[in-house]
Amino acid sequence: MTDKTLLSRITITPGVLGGRPCVRGLRISVVDILDMLADGASRVDILESYEDLEDADISAALAYASQALNHPVIAAE
């Protein structure tokens, strides 16, 4: 899947989880997935924790985080 296809799986809806990015309109936030990965959970662990989640959703969360952090940083001297 391309990043564009993956990113289309991420939704932001005012009033749902405080407007945080979620997966496919589900109440599963990108941060929930990232936190589980950071804590050492495997993709299988995450998929078992959220029965409506698909493997591509995990990839979408990672692509979203990568895009959100990919910006230039200008340091004041």
Helices and strands as residue ranges (DSSP letters): H 3-7, E 10-11, G 17-19, E 22-23, H 30-38, H 43-49, H 55-69
